[in-house]
Amino acid sequence: MSTLKNDRLLRALLREPVDMTPVWMMRQAGRYLPEYRATRARAGSFMDLCRNPDLACEVTLQPLERYPLDAAILFSDILTVPDAMGLGLSFNTGEGPQFAKPVRSAADVAALGVPDPEHNLRYVIDAVRVIRRELAGRVPLIGFSGSPWTLATYMVEGGGSKEFSQVKGMMFEQPALMHRLLDILARSVIEYLNAQIAAGAQAVMVFDTWGGTLTPRDYQEFSLRYMTQIVAGVTRHAEGRQVPVILFTKGGGGWIEDMAASGCDALGVDWTVNIGDIRRRVGQQVALQGNMDPCVLYASPQRIRDEVATILGDFGHGTGHVFNLGHGIHPHVDPERVTAFIDAVHQLSPPYHRSRPA
Ligand code: CP3
């Protein structure tokens, strides 16, 4: 395997010294890029794009051709896992994801098995291999999965939701059934992430988009507990290096200390908290990734630069910060604004990494 030319991301995630703050964006390969929309049109649909390793590689690399990003993230989706469990995933334009066979009963849960990633999810693992080859050591490749709780919300609701009536109904009325579902998902995620790491993913991130809709107590029992199980089960060394694990719960600022105690290396944080406060609360335990409001990218280049400066100042001196948005980039952002964002992080961060005079 080739050596990494830029390992800033991996170093910052492990709180090792860096020359400047690394930066990447959630959903960096997506609809705001005209070249992404062209490749997706060529593929036919979003899922056809995910299922074609060469095209998935092509779109993974597109943002790296435009911007000096410090990481690539596998192009895929979190819902590939429930699809591989036989739920029948489709994306209908304007409506988001939908499952033909939602999970509603004990019989539905009993019918689920842990997918073998090298068979049912072979297209994802092949994409990891192709992307690693084509990256040729430019930057590290991040693999990912959804959290058990977030995957369960889509599986039980049968698609996206605002109220979570079905999944929370199951959680409150049939907690044992909910736990059986979450346990199958946790075991599936461990296998899936370990297959991505074996194929070349150099860091992994667990997206818990909907953990923040839970009470603090329910979050512990139904989301964090299973992410902790995943952290314990994931391969932490490969190719002679540590493989950092990042947990991201949108809206998780209220219980960040508990997340930091999960054994993970880094936590993603959204924009509803001050990253300096979060740093004081977690201390030396984990690195932090975030946390600019994605809507700042609708503002002028100067306003974007000011916001980057503020967040760098809030985090303060030293390593342990990976700059990112607090959630995925929006489809209507002008790609030129992203240039201002990435450049600001690289231009304004080096003073925070110089050793301080005694
Ligand atoms: O960050 C990246 O660039 C990697 C690719 C990635 C995608 N989805 C591509 C995608 C990742 C990491 C995801 C994760 C994902 N998928 C999450 C968790 C992250 C988060 O946003 O909190 C969730 C909840 C999903 C489920 C999902 N996928 C939804 C709800 C939708 C439709 C909503 C929408 O944005 O249109 C998707 C589709 C999807 N996944 C797109 C992309 C680029 C847009 C599909 C398109 O091209 O039309």
Residues whose N, C-alpha, C, O or C-beta is under 5 A from the ligand:
A	BS01	CP3	M25 M26 R27 Q28 A29 G30 F46 I73 L74 F75 S76 D77 I78 G96 P97 F144 F207 T209 G328
